[in-house]
């Protein structure tokens, strides 16, 4: 009986994570994060760029230096859609 409950909880947890996982892939942020992983790229819409553009922040050199550039908002959406369609390690490119 306890085994059945454990399996049900485990399956429910897996389903919950599968449903909520896409929401964790937030690409367009409102503020620039203080800490980022090395080689990370984030897009920030904080109003510092002209209308129709967002700030692209690329982390360089172990998170100590950042390269910033205003890019068209389309680029942020294109990057987000390419991440969603990226093949897994077992699939062919």
Protein Blocks (a to p, Z undefined) as FASTA:
>chain_A
ZZmmmmmmmmmmmmmmmmmmmmmmcfbdfbdcfbdcehiacdddehlacehiacddddee
hhlaccdddddfklmmmmmmmmmmpccfkbcZZ
